[in-house]
């Protein structure tokens, strides 16, 4: 008996002739190499369907092309190679190719004072596109930090001043008494509210860049904010963190401006959009600020 040829339904003509912007797969499980780490990732792979008569694309060809991401460290050059493979396998069907890699970058962070260290996870997405020979790479990174409200700090200081007046008015001040008062709950009657905050960074890289500078971007952003959340800590670290928050009061508007100025100085970035979210402990809603920048063309 002769073997039957397996049917290729995707090669049939579409019942309704129409091109499609994006066709492919989402959330493909894949290990990737990034900055020396093998990480678990979810990958979106797709191409445009520009042949309006074609019913579909060859998704298995996209899937097989992703194997290259397992073997080499992620870089703009590797992403470009995979996208070219997408288009080569869909010659005559597609003119644009897309690739998104979603993962969590792990960085080991030292404590502020003690010799301890621990791991922090940073959600990150790497998006690459190839359209009419124009290649673009974008990064999305989210990082947590702590923020202390300047208004709340001022109000707390006023209450402490009033308590000091109430306790020491018309009294001869003794150093020991004031020191004991400062160390008691009776003296420090109010504290400012702090909140877990998040910076969401959406960046487009320069076309000439050779590497994906995720760690450099995270380091620059955390240095600008000044109060990155901690991992392993002892009491001296917690005290140092309290000092950093007390000397680093900021509204969400302050955080957005700091990040904007810092990222403008980070090499390899062509443009970016920043969103900072302060998940307030006072209100049930969040405080949000956004900022954008684009490098001027020569």
C-alpha positions as CSV (number, residue, x, y, z in Angstrom):
1,X,0.0,0.0,0.0
2,X,1.3,3.4,-1.0
3,X,1.9,5.8,1.9
4,X,-0.6,8.7,1.8
5,X,0.8,12.2,1.8
6,X,-0.1,14.0,5.0
7,X,-2.5,16.9,4.3
8,X,-1.2,20.5,4.7
9,X,-4.3,22.4,5.5
10,X,-2.4,25.6,6.2
11,X,-1.2,25.7,2.6
12,X,-4.8,25.9,1.4
13,X,-6.2,29.2,0.2
14,X,-8.0,31.3,2.8
15,X,-11.8,31.4,2.5
16,X,-11.7,35.1,3.1
17,X,-8.6,36.7,1.6
18,X,-7.1,39.0,4.2
19,X,-3.5,39.7,5.6
20,X,-2.9,39.4,9.3
21,X,-0.6,41.6,11.5
22,X,0.7,38.8,13.8
23,X,0.3,35.0,13.8
24,X,2.2,32.7,16.1
25,X,2.4,31.2,19.6
26,X,2.6,32.6,23.1
27,X,3.9,31.3,26.4
28,X,6.3,28.7,24.9
29,X,8.3,27.2,27.8
30,X,12.0,27.5,27.1
31,X,15.3,27.7,29.0
32,X,17.5,30.6,28.1
33,X,21.0,31.9,28.9
34,X,21.1,35.4,30.1
35,X,24.1,37.1,31.8
36,X,25.6,33.7,32.7
37,X,22.4,32.3,34.1
38,X,20.2,29.6,32.7
39,X,16.7,30.8,33.4
40,X,13.2,29.5,32.8
41,X,11.4,31.7,30.2
42,X,8.1,32.0,28.4
43,X,8.5,33.0,24.7
44,X,6.2,34.5,22.2
45,X,7.1,33.9,18.6
46,X,5.2,35.2,15.6
47,X,5.3,36.6,12.0
48,X,3.0,38.7,10.0
49,X,0.8,36.9,7.4
50,X,1.1,39.2,4.4
51,X,0.0,36.8,1.7
52,X,-3.8,37.5,1.9
53,X,-4.6,34.3,0.0
54,X,-2.7,32.0,2.5
55,X,-4.8,30.4,5.2
56,X,-2.0,30.2,7.8
57,X,1.6,30.0,8.7
58,X,3.9,27.1,9.6
59,X,4.1,27.4,13.4
60,X,6.3,24.4,13.8
61,X,9.0,26.2,11.9
62,X,8.9,29.0,14.4
63,X,9.1,26.6,17.3
64,X,12.1,24.7,15.9
65,X,14.0,28.0,15.2
66,X,13.7,28.8,19.0
67,X,16.2,26.0,19.7
68,X,19.0,28.5,19.1
69,X,18.0,30.4,22.2
70,X,18.9,27.4,24.4
71,X,22.4,27.1,23.2
72,X,23.8,30.7,23.3
73,X,23.6,33.6,25.6
74,X,20.8,36.1,24.7
75,X,22.1,39.0,22.7
76,X,20.8,41.4,20.0
77,X,22.8,39.4,17.4
78,X,21.2,36.1,18.5
79,X,17.7,37.6,18.5
80,X,18.3,39.1,15.0
81,X,19.5,35.6,13.8
82,X,16.3,33.9,15.1
83,X,14.0,36.5,13.5
84,X,15.8,36.1,10.2
85,X,15.2,32.4,10.5
86,X,11.5,33.0,11.1
87,X,11.3,35.0,7.8
88,X,13.4,32.6,5.8
89,X,11.1,29.8,6.8
90,X,8.1,31.9,5.7
91,X,9.5,33.4,2.5
92,X,6.6,34.6,0.4
93,X,4.2,34.6,3.3
94,X,5.7,37.0,5.9
95,X,7.6,40.3,5.9
96,X,7.8,41.0,9.7
97,X,8.9,38.8,12.5
98,X,8.5,39.2,16.3
99,X,10.0,37.6,19.4
100,X,9.3,38.2,23.1
101,X,11.2,36.5,25.9
102,X,9.7,36.8,29.4
103,X,11.8,35.7,32.4
104,X,13.0,36.7,35.9
105,X,16.5,37.8,36.2
106,X,18.1,36.8,39.5
107,X,20.7,39.1,41.1
108,X,22.6,38.5,44.3
109,X,22.5,41.6,46.5
110,X,24.6,42.4,49.5
111,X,23.2,43.6,52.8
112,X,23.7,47.3,53.6
113,X,26.0,46.7,56.6
114,X,26.4,43.0,57.5
115,X,28.3,40.5,55.4
116,X,25.0,38.8,54.4
117,X,23.6,38.6,50.9
118,X,20.5,37.3,49.2
119,X,18.9,36.9,45.8
120,X,16.4,39.3,44.2
121,X,14.1,38.5,41.3
122,X,13.5,41.1,38.6
123,X,10.7,40.4,36.1
124,X,12.1,41.2,32.6
125,X,10.9,41.0,29.0
126,X,13.0,41.2,25.9
127,X,11.2,42.1,22.7
128,X,12.7,42.0,19.3
129,X,11.2,42.8,15.9
130,X,12.4,42.7,12.3
131,X,10.3,44.7,9.8
132,X,11.5,45.6,6.3
133,X,15.1,45.0,7.5
134,X,14.6,47.3,10.4
135,X,15.7,45.6,13.7
136,X,14.6,46.8,17.1
137,X,15.1,45.5,20.6
138,X,13.2,46.7,23.6
139,X,13.5,45.8,27.3
140,X,10.9,45.9,30.0
141,X,12.1,45.6,33.6
142,X,10.2,46.0,36.9
143,X,12.1,46.6,40.2
144,X,10.7,47.2,43.7
145,X,11.9,49.8,46.1
146,X,10.8,51.6,49.3
147,X,9.6,55.1,49.4
148,X,8.8,57.3,52.4
149,X,6.2,60.1,52.0
150,X,7.7,63.6,52.6
151,X,4.3,65.0,53.6
152,X,3.8,62.2,56.2
153,X,7.4,62.8,57.5
154,X,6.7,66.5,58.0
155,X,3.5,65.8,59.8
156,X,5.2,63.3,62.1
157,X,8.0,65.7,62.9
158,X,5.4,68.3,63.9
159,X,3.7,65.9,66.3
160,X,7.0,65.0,67.9
161,X,7.8,68.7,68.3
162,X,4.4,69.3,70.0
163,X,5.0,66.3,72.3
164,X,8.4,67.7,73.2
165,X,6.8,71.0,74.1
166,X,4.2,69.3,76.2
167,X,6.8,67.2,78.1
168,X,9.5,69.8,78.6
169,X,7.8,73.2,78.7
170,X,9.1,75.4,81.5
171,X,11.5,72.7,82.6
172,X,15.3,72.7,82.9
173,X,16.6,70.4,80.1
174,X,18.9,67.6,81.2
175,X,20.9,65.7,78.6
176,X,20.0,62.4,80.1
177,X,16.3,63.2,80.1
178,X,16.2,64.3,76.5
179,X,18.1,61.3,75.4
180,X,15.7,58.9,77.3
181,X,12.8,60.8,75.8
182,X,14.1,60.4,72.3
183,X,14.5,56.7,72.8
184,X,11.0,56.1,74.2
185,X,7.6,55.6,72.5
186,X,6.4,58.6,74.5
187,X,8.7,60.9,72.7
188,X,8.5,59.5,69.1
189,X,4.7,59.6,69.0
190,X,4.4,59.5,65.2
191,X,6.3,57.9,62.3
192,X,5.9,58.7,58.6
193,X,4.4,56.0,56.4
194,X,6.5,54.1,53.9
195,X,5.3,52.0,51.0
196,X,6.4,49.2,48.8
197,X,6.9,50.9,45.4
198,X,7.6,49.7,41.9
199,X,9.4,51.1,38.9
200,X,8.4,49.8,35.5
201,X,11.0,50.6,32.8
202,X,10.3,50.3,29.1
203,X,13.4,50.9,27.1
204,X,14.4,50.8,23.5
205,X,18.1,50.0,22.8
206,X,20.4,51.5,20.3
207,X,20.8,49.5,17.2
208,X,24.6,49.2,17.6
209,X,24.5,47.7,21.1
210,X,26.1,44.2,21.4
211,X,24.7,43.1,24.7
212,X,21.5,43.3,26.7
213,X,22.5,45.6,29.6
214,X,19.8,44.5,32.1
215,X,22.0,44.4,35.2
216,X,23.6,47.8,34.3
217,X,20.1,49.4,33.9
218,X,18.9,47.8,37.2
219,X,22.0,49.0,39.1
220,X,21.6,52.6,37.7
221,X,17.9,52.7,38.6
222,X,18.4,51.4,42.1
223,X,21.3,53.8,42.7
224,X,19.1,56.7,41.6
225,X,16.2,55.6,43.9
226,X,18.5,55.0,46.9
227,X,16.2,52.6,48.8
228,X,16.0,49.3,46.9
229,X,14.3,46.6,48.9
230,X,16.6,44.2,50.8
231,X,17.1,40.5,51.0
232,X,18.9,38.9,53.9
233,X,19.3,41.4,56.8
234,X,20.3,41.7,60.4
235,X,19.3,44.5,62.8
236,X,22.2,46.8,61.7
237,X,21.0,46.4,58.1
238,X,17.4,47.2,59.1
239,X,18.6,50.3,61.0
240,X,20.7,51.4,58.0
241,X,17.6,50.9,55.8
242,X,15.5,53.0,58.2
243,X,18.2,55.7,58.0
244,X,18.2,55.6,54.2
245,X,14.5,56.0,54.0
246,X,14.5,58.9,56.5
247,X,17.1,60.7,54.5
248,X,15.6,59.9,51.1
249,X,12.0,61.1,51.3
250,X,10.3,61.1,47.9
251,X,6.9,61.5,46.2
252,X,6.3,59.4,43.1
253,X,7.1,62.5,41.1
254,X,10.5,62.6,42.6
255,X,11.2,59.0,41.8
256,X,10.2,59.4,38.2
257,X,12.5,62.4,37.7
258,X,15.4,60.6,39.4
259,X,15.0,57.6,37.1
260,X,14.6,59.8,34.0
261,X,17.9,61.6,34.7
262,X,19.8,58.4,35.6
263,X,18.6,56.4,32.6
264,X,19.5,59.2,30.2
265,X,23.1,58.6,31.3
266,X,23.0,54.8,30.9
267,X,24.8,53.8,27.7
268,X,22.9,51.9,25.0
269,X,19.5,53.4,25.5
270,X,17.8,55.2,22.7
271,X,14.5,56.0,24.4
272,X,12.4,55.0,27.3
273,X,9.1,55.3,29.2
274,X,9.0,55.1,33.0
275,X,6.1,54.4,35.3
276,X,6.5,54.5,39.1
277,X,3.9,53.1,41.4
278,X,3.7,53.9,45.1
279,X,1.3,51.4,46.7
280,X,0.4,53.7,49.5
281,X,-0.2,52.6,53.1
282,X,-2.3,55.7,53.8
283,X,-4.8,55.3,50.9
284,X,-6.4,52.3,49.3
285,X,-5.3,53.6,45.9
286,X,-1.8,54.0,44.4
287,X,0.1,57.1,43.5
288,X,1.6,56.9,40.0
289,X,3.9,59.1,37.9
290,X,5.1,58.5,34.3
291,X,8.0,60.0,32.3
292,X,9.4,59.6,28.8
293,X,12.6,60.5,27.0
294,X,14.1,60.0,23.5
295,X,17.6,60.7,22.3
296,X,17.9,63.5,19.9
297,X,19.0,62.4,16.4
298,X,22.2,64.0,15.1
